[in-house]
């Protein structure tokens, strides 16, 4: 489907609930890759740029990222009832699956094959997240901060959390304040140039 095709929207709160339930049941070890593919590429509820912006907001809010995103999308289309439908879709079926897995895994959790399986799932999850991050980089071309600044802030965040082991809250405050300040300045410059244009 072409990039500039008109966007769709959820047909009902039931559509939201079912869509987020399906997303949640696909997302073992993290749903970022699945959410991006489903919401942007298949359902076309948002563009890549909108997804990157909404995901950024969902990450800095307290709570699980994808739960925050489901609340935002549900609220955007159907208000509070939509937000609750999206939240219920993200939590109901996965909660049942987790409880069943906890019961089943309790008896074999110390077995070497079970520990190996968990380590393998962690590696796959990290790979999926990295792949989606690389796929979404092109959406930063239209970001008012500019691609080089976005990449520099991402690298600084990775270095702070991943290499230096600084607390995530401090890294978010530091890079987030820098990003907000730079974006504000860039947007003000754009508005000034637009006002000066004949």
C-alpha positions in Angstrom: 0.0 0.0 0.0 1.4 3.4 -0.9 2.9 5.6 1.9 0.4 8.5 1.1 -2.7 6.3 1.1 -5.4 7.5 3.5 -5.2 6.1 7.0 -7.8 3.8 8.4 -9.2 3.8 11.9 -10.6 1.2 14.3 -14.2 0.4 13.4 -15.4 0.1 17.0 -14.2 -0.5 20.6 -14.6 -4.2 19.9 -12.2 -3.9 17.0 -9.7 -2.1 19.3 -10.1 -4.9 21.9 -9.6 -7.7 19.4 -6.7 -6.0 17.6 -4.8 -5.3 20.8 -5.6 -8.9 22.1 -4.1 -10.3 18.9 -1.1 -8.0 19.2 -0.5 -9.0 22.9 -0.7 -12.7 22.1 1.9 -12.3 19.3 4.4 -10.4 21.4 6.5 -12.9 23.4 9.5 -11.1 24.8 8.3 -7.7 23.5 5.7 -6.5 21.1 7.5 -3.5 19.5 8.1 -5.3 16.2 4.6 -6.7 16.1 2.9 -3.5 17.1 4.7 -1.5 14.4 4.0 -4.0 11.7 0.3 -4.4 12.7 -0.6 -0.7 13.4 1.5 0.9 10.7 1.8 -1.6 7.9 -1.2 -3.8 8.1 -4.0 -1.9 9.7 -2.7 1.6 8.7 -4.1 3.3 11.8 -1.0 5.6 11.8 2.0 6.5 9.8 5.5 5.6 10.7 6.1 9.1 11.9 3.1 9.1 14.1 4.1 5.7 15.5 7.6 7.0 16.3 6.1 10.0 18.1 3.5 8.1 20.0 6.0 5.4 20.9 8.4 8.0 22.3 5.6 9.4 24.5 4.6 5.9 25.6 8.2 5.2 26.6 8.5 8.2 28.9 5.2 7.6 30.6 5.2 5.3 33.7 4.1 1.7 32.9 4.7 -0.7 30.0 5.2 1.1 26.7 2.7 -0.9 24.7 0.0 -0.6 27.3 0.5 3.2 27.3 0.3 3.1 23.5 -3.0 1.1 23.6 -4.4 3.7 26.0 -3.4 6.5 23.7 -4.8 5.0 20.5 -8.0 3.9 22.2 -8.5 7.3 23.7 -7.8 9.1 20.5 -10.6 7.3 18.6 -13.2 6.5 21.3 -12.3 8.5 24.4 -12.1 6.8 27.8 -14.2 3.8 26.8 -11.8 3.3 23.8 -8.7 3.6 26.1 -10.2 1.0 28.4 -11.0 -1.3 25.5 -7.4 -1.1 24.2 -6.1 -1.7 27.8 -8.3 -4.7 28.3 -7.2 -6.1 24.9 -3.5 -5.8 26.0 -4.0 -7.3 29.4 -6.8 -9.9 29.5 -5.6 -12.8 27.3 -1.9 -12.4 28.1 -2.7 -12.5 31.8 -4.4 -15.9 31.4 -1.5 -17.2 29.3 1.1 -16.0 31.9 -0.8 -17.6 34.7 -1.0 -20.9 32.8 2.7 -20.7 31.9 3.6 -20.0 35.5 1.8 -23.1 36.6 3.4 -25.2 33.8 6.9 -23.7 34.2 7.0 -24.0 38.0 7.9 -27.7 37.8 10.7 -27.4 35.2 12.2 -24.0 35.9 15.5 -25.4 37.2 16.0 -27.7 34.2 18.9 -26.7 32.0 16.8 -26.9 28.8 14.2 -24.4 30.3 17.0 -22.0 31.3 18.4 -22.2 27.8 15.0 -21.6 26.2 14.6 -18.4 28.3 18.1 -17.2 27.3 17.3 -17.9 23.6 14.0 -16.0 23.8 15.8 -13.0 25.3 18.2 -13.0 22.4 15.4 -13.2 19.8 13.6 -10.4 21.6 16.6 -8.1 21.5 17.1 -8.8 17.8 13.5 -8.0 17.1 13.7 -4.7 18.9 17.0 -3.8 17.1 15.4 -4.6 13.7 12.4 -2.4 14.3 14.6 0.4 15.5 16.6 0.3 12.3 13.5 0.0 10.3 12.0 3.2 11.9 15.1 5.3 11.5 13.9 6.6 8.1 10.9 8.2 9.9 13.3 10.6 11.6 14.0 12.3 8.3 10.9 14.5 8.9 11.7 15.1 12.6 12.3 18.8 13.2 15.4 18.1 15.2 17.2 16.6 12.2 18.6 13.1 11.7 22.1 13.8 13.0 20.8 15.2 16.3 18.3 12.3 16.7 21.1 9.8 16.1 23.4 11.6 18.5 20.7 11.6 21.2 20.0 7.9 20.7 23.7 7.1 20.9 24.0 9.2 24.1 21.0 7.4 25.6 22.5 4.0 24.7 25.9 4.9 26.1 24.4 6.2 29.3 22.1 3.3 30.0 23.9 0.4 28.2 27.5 1.2 28.7 27.8 3.5 31.7 24.9 1.9 33.6 23.4 5.2 34.6 19.8 5.0 36.0 17.3 5.3 33.2 15.5 8.2 34.9 18.6 10.4 34.8 19.4 9.5 31.2 15.8 10.3 30.2 15.9 13.6 32.0 19.2 14.6 30.5 18.7 13.6 26.9 15.0 14.3 27.1 15.5 17.9 28.2 18.2 18.4 25.6 15.9 17.0 22.9 12.9 19.1 24.0 15.0 22.2 24.1 16.5 21.6 20.7 13.1 20.7 19.1 11.5 23.8 20.6 14.3 26.0 19.2 14.1 24.3 15.8 10.3 24.6 15.6 10.5 28.3 16.7 13.0 28.9 13.9 10.7 27.2 11.4 7.8 29.3 12.5 9.9 32.5 12.3 11.0 31.6 8.7 7.4 30.9 7.8 6.2 34.2 9.2 8.9 36.1 7.3 8.2 34.4 4.0 6.2 36.5 1.6 
